[in-house]
C-alpha cells in the first residue's frame, strides 16, 4: 500500500496533471505510465548491462547506437531519462515529444507484438514544456522515495494507488490484486521453466510479472542458460487477455520492463466466442472480475453446457477448466459465494471440480484483503485438470492475517499467515491428523459431496469451547459485600477530611 510521503508525492504529481488541464483519470494514468516506462527503460538497461558484465555475457544497450527517428539520426544517449531530465524545459519537451516518444513506440521490432499493437495508438498529451518539467522533477522525487522504501514491487503499488483514483474502480474491476497475494499464489504453484502461463483477465499483467520474477529468482540457470528455455520465456510462455486497451498497454509495458520481450497480450473477451483456447495452458493464475451477470448471448455456448449461468465467477471457473491442458494447474481467486451458493450452477461447477478433476486446496481469505477498494470475502481455489477425477481429500486453510491491517488503511502488521500457508501447502503429507479446530486441515471428498459440495471452511471447522470455572455464588456475594464495606469506609474517611478542612 502507498502511504506517507510517497502517497503525498504521487498526489502532488496528480495535481500537476489536473491543474495543467488533463482531467480524465485514465489519461493521467496513461501519461504517467508512459513516463514511468521511459524512466524504467533507463534503469533496466543499466541493470542488464551490470548483470551481463557480472556473468561475462555480451550486452548492447538500446541507447548505445545512433537512432533514426523520422528523417533525423540522433545519439541514442539523448533518449535516456538520466540525460534529458537535466535539460531546460523547452529542450526537454522537444526531446520527449519529437524523439523519446516515437522511440518507445517503435522500440519493439516485431510489429505484431503486444507492445507494438498497444503502443501504436499511444499519444503524448502533456500540453506544455513547463508542465513536463514539473512532472519530471516530481517523478524524480517519487523514484528517490521508492528507492528508499526498497519493497518488492513499489511500482506495482503505485499503479494500484493510481487506479484507485478512477471513480469506477472496484465496479469495472480495474483495481489490482494486492502484490503479496499474487506472489503467494505464484509461490504456491512453483512455476517451472516450460510452463505456458495464462491470465484470462490480466489487467496490468500482475500475475504474469510475478511468474517472471519467480523464475528469475528460483530457476535462473534453468531458464536463462538454456537457449530453448530462454526463447520459450521470451516468446511463448506468457499469455494475457483483457477488454481494456489502457490496461493492455500498461500490461505490455510492464512485461517489457520486467524483461519479457514478446508476451502474447491480446484484446479479448475471454468468456465469449472470441476466445477459442482449449487445452492449451499448463498454468492459469487469475483474479477475474466478478461484475455480476452477463447475457447468455455474449457467452461462449460450450461454457454454458457445463454450467448454465449468467454469473461471471462461475463462468470463469468453467473457462479455466476448458483452457487448461490435462495435468494443467490453476490458482484463482473467487468470491465466497462460489463456495456455498445453493443454485444449480453453483453446485454444478463445484461438483465438476471435485468429481471430474483434482481439487487440492481452498484457502479462505479475510474480507479486508481487497480494502479499501472492496470488502468482499474471497478464497483461493487450487486445482488440477484431470478430466477423470482424482480428488481424495481437500486441504482447507483459514487465513486470518496477511501482514496488513484489515481496515481501509491496510497498515503493515506482524500477523501474517502467508509464510505458514506456503510452507504447509508444500508439505501436505504432514497435515494428516490435524484437528478441525486448527487453522488448516483436510476434509475427505465424500464428506464434501454429502454436503452439496459446500466448500466453505465454516461448514467443516470446529470451534473449541474452553469451559470457564466461576466461584460459587455465595463467594461472589461475600466479595461484593467486602468491597462495599471498603467503599463505605473510604467515603467516611473522605467526609471526615472535608469536615476537618472546613473547621481549619
LOKOLKE-999901 format. One record per residue (C-alpha): residue in one letter; x, y negated, z negated. Coordinates in pm, 1 decimal, m for minus. Each point is the difference from the previous one (the first is absolute). Layout:
! residues N
A  X  Y  Z .
...
END
This chain:
! residues 504
X  0.0  0.0  0.0 .
X  107.4  m357.4  69.4 .
X  21.4  m208.8  m316.6 .
X  179.6  m297.1  m150.2 .
X  241.0  m209.2  202.4 .
X  m25.8  212.7  316.0 .
X  m379.4  m38.9  2.6 .
X  39.6  m374.2  m46.9 .
X  248.6  m21.4  290.5 .
X  m231.9  195.4  233.9 .
X  m293.4  m221.7  m99.3 .
X  213.5  m305.1  82.6 .
X  89.4  149.6  338.4 .
X  m368.0  71.5  68.0 .
X  m74.4  m362.9  m87.8 .
X  256.0  m118.7  260.7 .
X  m186.2  194.6  269.8 .
X  m339.0  m113.2  m127.9 .
X  81.9  m371.1  m17.2 .
X  177.9  25.9  338.5 .
X  m323.4  96.9  172.7 .
X  10.9  382.8  4.4 .
X  m310.1  82.3  m204.0 .
X  m95.2  346.3  128.0 .
X  147.9  244.3  m256.4 .
X  76.2  262.8  266.6 .
X  188.1  m259.8  207.6 .
X  204.0  m94.0  m306.4 .
X  79.9  364.3  m74.6 .
X  99.1  64.9  361.8 .
X  233.6  m300.5  12.7 .
X  152.5  92.5  m336.6 .
X  46.1  355.6  124.2 .
X  181.5  m112.2  316.3 .
X  234.0  m218.0  m204.2 .
X  58.1  275.1  m258.9 .
X  78.5  236.5  286.0 .
X  250.0  m248.8  149.2 .
X  164.0  m35.7  m343.4 .
X  3.3  378.5  m55.9 .
X  152.1  65.3  343.9 .
X  305.7  m194.1  m110.5 .
X  21.0  182.8  m336.7 .
X  m63.9  342.9  153.4 .
X  260.5  m56.1  270.2 .
X  260.2  m86.5  m265.7 .
X  m95.7  304.0  m209.9 .
X  23.6  238.4  295.6 .
X  338.7  m142.6  95.4 .
X  127.8  62.8  m356.4 .
X  m145.4  354.1  m7.6 .
X  155.2  83.0  337.7 .
X  335.4  m133.8  m118.1 .
X  m13.9  213.1  m317.4 .
X  m89.8  311.7  200.1 .
X  256.6  m73.4  269.3 .
X  m271.2  m20.6  266.6 .
X  m14.3  m249.0  289.2 .
X  m257.5  m277.3  m26.5 .
X  m77.2  m294.6  224.4 .
X  m198.1  m286.3  m146.0 .
X  m314.1  m107.6  185.5 .
X  138.3  m353.7  m31.4 .
X  349.2  87.6  127.3 .
X  m44.2  m67.5  370.9 .
X  m116.7  m291.5  203.3 .
X  m377.7  16.3  36.8 .
X  m196.7  m97.9  310.6 .
X  m323.5  m182.2  m82.3 .
X  m183.1  m118.1  308.4 .
X  260.5  m166.2  219.6 .
X  236.6  m78.4  m285.4 .
X  278.9  209.3  m146.1 .
X  82.7  m76.5  m363.4 .
X  230.0  125.7  m272.5 .
X  m188.9  268.2  m196.9 .
X  127.7  m128.8  m334.7 .
X  m212.3  m313.9  54.6 .
X  m308.8  220.4  m50.5 .
X  95.9  108.8  m351.5 .
X  m198.2  m142.8  m291.1 .
X  324.6  m58.9  m188.4 .
X  114.7  m221.6  289.1 .
X  m306.1  m203.3  95.3 .
X  m131.4  m60.6  m354.4 .
X  272.7  m263.2  m41.3 .
X  m91.7  m184.9  321.2 .
X  m169.6  m342.5  m12.3 .
X  m381.1  28.5  22.2 .
X  m30.9  m87.7  371.4 .
X  278.1  236.8  109.1 .
X  m132.5  278.7  m225.1 .
X  m349.3  m35.0  146.0 .
X  126.1  10.0  358.9 .
X  222.7  298.8  m78.1 .
X  m280.5  202.6  m161.9 .
X  m271.3  m93.3  249.1 .
X  200.7  26.1  322.1 .
X  261.0  265.4  m85.0 .
X  m62.8  202.4  m318.0 .
X  m369.3  66.8  54.8 .
X  37.4  116.3  363.9 .
X  298.0  209.4  m116.9 .
X  m200.6  193.8  m262.7 .
X  m287.2  52.4  245.9 .
X  239.9  167.6  243.1 .
X  207.1  172.8  m266.7 .
X  m119.1  351.8  74.7 .
X  105.6  106.8  348.4 .
X  m282.0  254.1  39.4 .
X  m303.7  m197.6  120.2 .
X  m228.5  286.8  m106.7 .
X  125.0  m3.0  m358.4 .
X  m230.4  m96.8  m286.6 .
X  216.2  m301.3  m69.8 .
X  m15.4  m132.0  358.5 .
X  m372.0  73.4  20.9 .
X  m95.9  m205.6  m303.5 .
X  261.1  m272.6  29.9 .
X  m96.4  m68.1  363.3 .
X  m283.9  m235.3  m98.6 .
X  174.2  m149.6  m303.5 .
X  m3.3  m381.6  m6.7 .
X  223.5  m235.0  m199.0 .
X  m246.3  m243.5  m159.5 .
X  208.8  m215.7  m236.1 .
X  m89.9  m346.3  135.5 .
X  289.9  m229.7  m98.6 .
X  378.7  5.6  m66.0 .
X  m45.9  m149.4  m348.8 .
X  m249.5  273.2  m94.1 .
X  233.0  276.5  123.7 .
X  288.9  m153.4  m194.4 .
X  m210.0  1.8  m318.8 .
X  m113.0  359.5  65.9 .
X  355.7  125.8  57.3 .
X  125.1  m173.4  m316.3 .
X  m289.4  144.9  m200.7 .
X  60.9  348.8  142.4 .
X  369.8  m17.6  m90.5 .
X  m112.8  m67.7  m357.8 .
X  m239.7  295.1  11.1 .
X  269.7  236.2  128.0 .
X  239.9  m117.3  m271.9 .
X  m268.7  76.7  m258.8 .
X  m72.0  340.0  159.4 .
X  371.0  85.8  m13.2 .
X  9.7  m78.5  m372.1 .
X  m297.0  228.7  m70.2 .
X  172.7  300.1  164.5 .
X  m319.2  209.2  8.3 .
X  m55.2  276.1  255.2 .
X  m232.6  m179.4  237.7 .
X  m51.0  m362.2  m96.2 .
X  m58.6  m75.6  367.7 .
X  m295.7  239.4  m6.0 .
X  m128.0  m168.2  m316.1 .
X  21.9  m333.9  179.8 .
X  m220.3  144.0  277.9 .
X  m248.2  121.8  m260.2 .
X  m18.1  m342.0  m158.3 .
X  m36.9  m172.6  336.4 .
X  m277.7  237.5  104.1 .
X  m179.9  m67.5  m328.1 .
X  m49.3  m354.2  128.3 .
X  m222.9  120.3  283.3 .
X  m355.6  m59.8  m118.1 .
X  m112.3  330.4  150.0 .
X  272.3  206.4  m170.7 .
X  m147.9  296.3  m177.8 .
X  m308.5  m10.0  223.9 .
X  162.8  90.2  329.9 .
X  270.9  206.1  m168.3 .
X  286.2  m243.2  67.4 .
X  166.9  34.8  m337.0 .
X  289.3  235.9  m16.5 .
X  46.0  303.9  m218.5 .
X  235.7  m87.0  m288.3 .
X  353.5  92.0  96.3 .
X  65.1  216.7  m305.9 .
X  m311.7  208.9  74.1 .
X  112.4  46.2  362.3 .
X  347.0  100.4  m117.0 .
X  m145.8  245.3  m251.0 .
X  m201.5  166.6  277.7 .
X  306.5  21.6  225.4 .
X  210.0  143.4  m284.4 .
X  m271.0  259.4  m64.3 .
X  5.0  109.4  365.5 .
X  381.4  m3.3  41.6 .
X  10.2  m68.4  378.9 .
X  248.2  200.4  207.8 .
X  217.2  m101.8  294.9 .
X  m227.3  163.8  259.2 .
X  m333.8  m141.8  m119.2 .
X  m252.9  m156.9  233.8 .
X  m162.0  m254.9  m229.4 .
X  m326.5  m186.3  50.0 .
X  m203.6  m261.6  m180.8 .
X  m330.5  m35.3  189.6 .
X  m74.2  m330.3  m178.8 .
X  352.0  m137.7  m21.5 .
X  m46.2  m373.6  m63.5 .
X  349.3  m143.2  m47.0 .
X  155.3  351.4  22.8 .
X  67.8  30.9  m373.6 .
X  m15.8  381.4  m7.5 .
X  216.7  34.5  310.9 .
X  261.5  m238.0  m139.9 .
X  2.5  195.5  m328.2 .
X  62.5  328.2  186.9 .
X  283.8  m168.9  190.0 .
X  152.6  m124.0  m326.9 .
X  m38.1  342.8  m163.4 .
X  186.2  169.5  285.9 .
X  281.1  m258.1  m16.5 .
X  37.5  56.3  m373.5 .
X  m43.2  377.8  m13.9 .
X  80.3  148.9  341.7 .
X  246.6  m249.4  143.3 .
X  252.0  249.5  137.9 .
X  m268.3  233.6  133.0 .
X  m177.4  m281.3  186.8 .
X  275.0  m236.3  107.9 .
X  292.3  235.3  61.6 .
X  m200.3  230.7  224.8 .
X  m60.7  m147.2  346.0 .
X  m325.9  187.1  55.6 .
X  m142.5  m92.2  m342.0 .
X  105.5  m362.6  39.6 .
X  m171.0  m21.8  338.8 .
X  m312.6  154.5  m152.8 .
X  11.1  m250.9  m288.8 .
X  38.5  m297.7  233.1 .
X  m248.9  98.5  270.4 .
X  m239.6  279.1  m94.8 .
X  m47.6  28.3  m375.8 .
X  m221.2  m297.2  m89.8 .
X  m359.9  m53.6  116.0 .
X  m248.8  m258.1  m123.5 .
X  m339.4  m129.3  113.4 .
X  m200.6  m304.8  m99.3 .
X  m274.3  m225.5  133.8 .
X  157.0  m332.2  m96.4 .
X  260.0  m135.4  242.2 .
X  150.6  m227.9  m265.0 .
X  59.8  297.5  m227.8 .
X  145.8  197.8  293.5 .
X  235.6  m286.5  83.4 .
X  114.9  m23.4  m361.6 .
X  29.8  379.6  m14.4 .
X  212.9  20.9  315.6 .
X  233.2  m272.3  m129.0 .
X  11.5  166.2  m341.2 .
X  106.0  334.0  152.3 .
X  261.9  m157.9  223.3 .
X  146.7  m193.2  m292.0 .
X  22.1  328.8  m191.1 .
X  205.4  153.4  279.9 .
X  m260.7  196.4  200.1 .
X  45.9  m105.7  361.7 .
X  m307.2  147.3  163.9 .
X  m292.4  96.5  m224.0 .
X  m326.8  88.8  173.2 .
X  m228.3  m266.9  m145.5 .
X  m319.7  m43.8  195.6 .
X  m326.8  m190.8  m1.5 .
X  m251.2  277.0  m56.3 .
X  m325.4  72.8  m180.7 .
X  110.6  325.4  m158.8 .
X  m354.0  125.9  m65.1 .
X  m121.0  m49.2  358.1 .
X  60.3  181.1  329.1 .
X  296.0  m239.1  48.2 .
X  189.4  244.3  m220.9 .
X  49.5  333.2  179.6 .
X  270.3  132.9  m236.2 .
X  m47.2  359.8  m113.8 .
X  247.9  223.2  m183.2 .
X  281.5  m245.5  68.2 .
X  147.9  m116.2  m331.3 .
X  194.5  176.1  m273.7 .
X  m59.1  m273.3  m260.1 .
X  m280.2  m251.9  m48.7 .
X  24.7  m271.3  m265.2 .
X  m288.8  m243.1  m21.1 .
X  m220.7  m231.7  m197.7 .
X  m271.7  m54.9  260.7 .
X  m254.2  m281.3  m34.3 .
X  m315.9  97.3  m184.2 .
X  m231.8  m260.9  142.4 .
X  m325.6  186.9  m38.6 .
X  m184.5  142.8  297.9 .
X  42.0  21.0  376.9 .
X  m251.2  65.2  275.7 .
X  m0.3  358.1  124.5 .
X  49.8  m134.5  353.3 .
X  341.9  m140.0  m92.8 .
X  128.8  325.3  m152.9 .
X  167.9  281.7  191.2 .
X  m257.0  285.4  31.4 .
X  245.5  272.7  m103.9 .
X  39.2  m169.7  m339.9 .
X  m377.1  m1.3  m49.6 .
X  m12.6  374.5  68.3 .
X  208.7  63.1  m311.5 .
X  m150.5  m269.6  m218.2 .
X  m313.1  m183.1  118.4 .
X  24.5  m328.1  m180.8 .
X  39.3  m372.5  58.1 .
X  236.9  m44.1  m294.3 .
X  352.4  m87.2  112.4 .
X  173.0  162.9  m298.0 .
X  m146.5  340.2  91.6 .
X  57.9  m44.1  372.1 .
X  366.2  m82.8  m55.4 .
X  53.7  319.7  m201.4 .
X  m156.1  195.9  285.7 .
X  223.0  m188.2  243.4 .
X  315.7  83.0  m197.6 .
X  m81.4  370.6  22.3 .
X  m49.9  m30.0  375.0 .
X  322.1  m195.1  57.9 .
X  226.8  225.3  m208.5 .
X  183.7  297.4  143.8 .
X  m57.4  331.2  m174.7 .
X  242.5  m21.5  m290.9 .
X  m16.2  m381.5  6.8 .
X  m39.9  m183.9  m329.3 .
X  m195.3  m305.4  m109.4 .
X  6.4  m236.3  m296.4 .
X  m281.9  m253.6  14.3 .
X  m182.7  m238.2  m229.1 .
X  m377.1  40.9  m36.7 .
X  m259.4  m184.1  m209.3 .
X  m123.9  202.4  m297.6 .
X  m339.2  53.3  162.4 .
X  159.9  246.8  242.0 .
X  87.6  224.1  m294.1 .
X  m349.2  39.6  m143.9 .
X  m253.1  m138.5  253.7 .
X  m306.7  223.6  17.9 .
X  m100.5  m50.4  365.0 .
X  21.7  287.2  246.1 .
X  289.2  m174.2  181.5 .
X  197.0  m53.3  m323.8 .
X  m30.5  366.2  m91.9 .
X  78.6  111.1  356.6 .
X  338.0  m176.0  19.2 .
X  101.5  116.5  m349.3 .
X  m98.3  355.9  93.3 .
X  200.9  m28.9  323.2 .
X  310.8  m107.0  m193.1 .
X  m37.8  267.4  m264.4 .
X  m122.2  302.3  195.2 .
X  157.4  m43.3  345.0 .
X  324.2  m176.6  m92.1 .
X  230.6  m27.7  m300.6 .
X  m92.6  m279.4  m238.7 .
X  301.6  m43.1  m226.0 .
X  m54.0  m301.0  m223.1 .
X  m245.8  m263.5  m115.5 .
X  171.3  m293.0  m172.1 .
X  m253.7  m227.7  m164.3 .
X  114.5  m364.2  m14.8 .
X  m128.8  m271.6  m236.3 .
X  m233.2  m263.0  145.8 .
X  249.3  m285.3  m50.4 .
X  254.2  130.8  254.4 .
X  m141.2  m215.3  283.3 .
X  m67.4  m311.4  m205.3 .
X  m30.6  m290.3  54.3 .
X  m141.8  90.1  344.7 .
X  m232.5  283.3  m100.0 .
X  m98.8  174.0  m321.7 .
X  m110.8  329.1  152.3 .
X  110.0  329.0  m158.6 .
X  198.9  216.4  240.4 .
X  183.0  329.5  22.6 .
X  273.5  152.8  212.0 .
X  m81.5  325.0  177.8 .
X  287.1  222.0  112.4 .
X  m78.0  287.4  235.2 .
X  146.4  221.3  272.1 .
X  m186.6  93.0  316.2 .
X  m13.6  378.5  34.8 .
X  m328.9  56.6  181.9 .
X  m51.3  322.4  m196.6 .
X  m3.5  m92.1  m368.8 .
X  280.7  44.9  m249.2 .
X  m126.7  m192.7  m302.5 .
X  35.7  208.8  m316.7 .
X  5.8  m280.0  m253.7 .
X  11.7  m379.9  8.2 .
X  232.0  m215.2  m210.0 .
X  m167.0  m298.2  m169.1 .
X  182.5  m296.0  m152.8 .
X  m159.1  m282.1  m196.3 .
X  217.5  m305.3  70.8 .
X  m53.4  m254.1  m276.5 .
X  278.6  m247.7  78.9 .
X  199.4  m96.4  310.5 .
X  259.6  m232.4  m150.6 .
X  m219.4  m310.5  19.9 .
X  m283.5  m139.6  m210.3 .
X  m340.7  98.2  137.2 .
X  m143.6  m353.3  m3.0 .
X  11.2  m265.4  272.7 .
X  348.0  m113.4  m109.8 .
X  161.2  342.9  58.3 .
X  296.6  m84.2  m222.6 .
X  278.8  256.5  m30.0 .
X  m35.9  241.3  m295.2 .
X  200.2  288.7  m149.1 .
X  m288.3  245.2  34.6 .
X  42.8  181.3  331.8 .
X  m117.6  350.1  91.6 .
X  148.4  m1.9  351.9 .
X  335.9  165.8  m82.9 .
X  m188.3  268.5  m194.8 .
X  m241.9  59.9  290.1 .
X  285.2  47.5  249.3 .
X  198.2  224.4  m236.8 .
X  m299.7  221.5  m80.1 .
X  m121.7  26.0  360.1 .
X  339.1  126.9  112.0 .
X  0.2  257.2  m281.9 .
X  m357.2  130.1  10.1 .
X  116.0  345.1  m109.4 .
X  53.8  m151.7  m346.3 .
X  m354.7  m138.4  m15.5 .
X  m167.3  336.6  m57.6 .
X  m141.9  31.0  m347.8 .
X  m45.7  m373.2  m61.6 .
X  m317.5  m76.5  m192.0 .
X  m290.6  m198.5  142.7 .
X  58.5  m255.8  m276.8 .
X  338.4  m93.3  155.0 .
X  62.1  m254.8  273.7 .
X  52.6  261.0  270.7 .
X  m132.9  352.6  47.3 .
X  m111.8  257.1  256.9 .
X  m361.5  87.1  84.9 .
X  m77.8  322.1  185.8 .
X  m170.1  m30.4  338.4 .
X  m293.2  216.0  m112.8 .
X  m82.4  m238.4  m284.4 .
X  3.6  m298.0  238.6 .
X  m222.2  175.2  255.9 .
X  m244.0  97.5  m279.1 .
X  m25.2  m373.0  m83.2 .
X  m113.1  m112.3  348.5 .
X  365.5  m56.7  93.3 .
X  17.3  m290.7  m246.4 .
X  359.3  m134.5  m7.9 .
X  m34.3  m262.5  m272.5 .
X  244.3  66.3  m282.5 .
X  m260.6  m81.7  m265.5 .
X  m197.3  307.6  107.4 .
X  281.3  223.7  m122.5 .
X  190.1  m206.1  m256.5 .
X  m68.3  80.0  m364.0 .
X  9.8  m265.4  m269.3 .
X  168.5  98.9  m322.3 .
X  m187.1  m121.3  m304.9 .
X  214.6  m29.7  m312.0 .
X  m208.0  41.4  m317.6 .
X  34.8  m285.7  m246.3 .
X  m20.6  79.8  m371.8 .
X  m176.5  m264.1  m210.8 .
X  7.1  m9.3  m383.2 .
X  m323.7  87.0  m190.9 .
X  m269.3  m269.3  m23.6 .
X  46.0  m32.2  m378.1 .
X  368.8  m75.2  50.2 .
X  m74.9  m268.5  262.2 .
X  m261.2  m162.9  m230.2 .
X  244.0  2.6  m291.7 .
X  261.6  m169.4  220.8 .
X  m250.4  m266.5  110.8 .
X  m95.3  m67.8  m367.7 .
X  367.2  m30.1  m91.5 .
X  55.2  m252.0  280.8 .
X  m311.0  m190.7  m109.6 .
X  133.9  m26.0  m354.3 .
X  336.8  m124.6  127.3 .
X  m172.4  m264.9  217.3 .
X  m214.2  m116.0  m299.1 .
X  311.9  m22.6  m215.7 .
X  180.3  m209.5  265.1 .
X  m302.2  m230.8  42.1 .
X  m11.1  m46.6  m380.9 .
X  367.2  m92.8  m0.6 .
X  m53.0  m255.6  281.0 .
X  m293.7  m157.0  m192.6 .
X  215.5  m25.0  m315.1 .
X  278.4  m174.3  190.6 .
X  m247.0  m246.8  152.3 .
X  m139.4  m90.4  m346.0 .
X  349.9  m51.0  m142.3 .
X  96.9  m226.5  292.3 .
X  m310.4  m218.7  m58.2 .
X  71.7  m28.7  m374.8 .
X  364.1  m87.9  74.3 .
END
